[in-house]
Amino acid sequence: MKIKSILIMAAAGFTLAACQSNTYQIKGTVEDVQGDTLFLTTDLQQGTPRDTIIVKDGRFELSGETDSTYFCLIYSKNEEALNIPFFIEPGTIKILLSKTPGGSRVGGTAINDEWQRMTDSTMVIGKEINNIAEKVFANENATQEEQQKAMEQIEKLNQRHAKAVLGFTERNINNELGYFLLTSFPEEVIPNQERLRLIKMMPAELRQRSTIKEMEQLIGNAAKTEEGNVIEDFTMPSIEGAPMSIMSEVRKNRITVLDFWASWCGPCRKETPLMVEIYKNYKDKGLGFVGISLDEDGDAWKQATDQLGIVWPQMSDLKGWENAAAQMFNITSIPHTIVVDQNGKILRRGLRAQQLEQFIAEQLK
C-alpha cells in the first residue's frame, strides 16, 4: 500500500485530548543529505507547510505543545524520496529520514511505534506483490498459466494485507491510529460488516465524529447492493454512444459479470487477459460480461478495449469516480466485479482472478 494513497484518503486533523503532558519533541536524523530544508504539513491534500525545519549536520529538531493527536507529514522539496508520515502526539518522537525505499522510520511514542509496526508489516507484503508483478507481468513471454498463477499469489497476498490492516485497526480502535485506518482503507481491505463492528468498539468521543456518522450512513446505503439484493436498472451510454440498459444485457445471460474498470487502472489491465479467457470459456454456457468504465477520456477507453481484446458490451458516463453506477454500488477501488443472475440478483461481489473463474464454473455446471 503506497503511503501517498493513504494520505489522500486521510482526514486532515485528528483530535484526542491528551491525558498527561501536552509537550511534544521531534528529534530527527537524515541520511546522506546535508543542509536541506524540511517542511511539516497537516494539509494532506495540498502539502501547504505549517513549519519549516532546518537540517544541520544531518539532524533536526522541532518541539511544541498539542492538546490533540493528529496525522502529518515531514517532507523535502529537494529530495522527493525524503518524506515520512507520522502522528504528532505528546512525548519524544524519533524520526529517521532516508532516501532508501522503506528506510525512513518513526517511533518513540505509543501511536507512532504501532504505526511503524504496521508500516513494516504491510511493506513486506507490498514488496512480495511487486516482485511477482515485475517477474511475470513485465515479461512479454509470460504464459497465460504463469499470469494466472501470479494473480492467485497476489490475491493471497492482498488477503494477508487486509488481515494485517484489520488487526492493527482493531488493536488501536480506541485511539487515533485506529480511527485513521478505519476511515482510510476501502471496503476491499476492511469489509463493511467489520467496519460496523469496529465502530461499535470505539469510545464515544471518536464514534460521535461526523466522519463516522457519515460512514455508518454510507454503509447503510451500500447494504442495498449487497449479495442477495436485486440491482436497480440503470442506463448509460455504450462505447458506441447509444443508451444501454444494464438489465437489457443481464436478461440475455444465465449470469453476468459487471466489471468495473478503467483504461488508466494498471491492475485492471493486468487482469483483463484472464477475464477474456474466462469469457471465451463460458460465454456459450450462459456467461455475459458488461464493462463499466470509470474513464473520463472516451478515446482512451476505446483504445484500451481494442488493445486488450475486450469484446463484451461496455458502458460509461465518462465521469471517473463520479460514475453513476460506481456511486450506486459504492465502488471505492477497481478492479471490482459484481456477479448477478438473469433477474439481477447479486450473487457475489469482489471476486477476482481464480476465485471469479471458480464461482462461474460452479454456477454454469
Buried (B, 14 or more C-beta within 10 A) or exposed (E): BEBEEBBEEBBEEBBBEBEEEBEBBBBBBBEEBEEBEBBBBBEBEEBEBEBEBEBEEBEBEBEEEBEBBBBBBBBBEEBEEBBBBBBBBBBEBBBBBBBEEEBBBBBBBBBBBBBBBBBEBBBBBBEBBEEBBEEBBEEEEBEEEBBBBBBBBBBEBBEBBBEBBBEBBBBBBBBBBBBBBBBBBBBBBBBBEBBBEBBEEBEEEBBEBEEBEEBBEBBEEBEEBBEEEBBEEBBBBBBEEEEBEBBEBBEEBBBBBBBBBBBBBEBBBBBBBBBBBBBEBBBEBBBBBBBBBBBBBBEBBBEBBEEBEBEBBBBBBBBBEEBBBBEBBBBBBBBBBBBBBBEBBBBBBBBBBBBBBEBBBEBBE
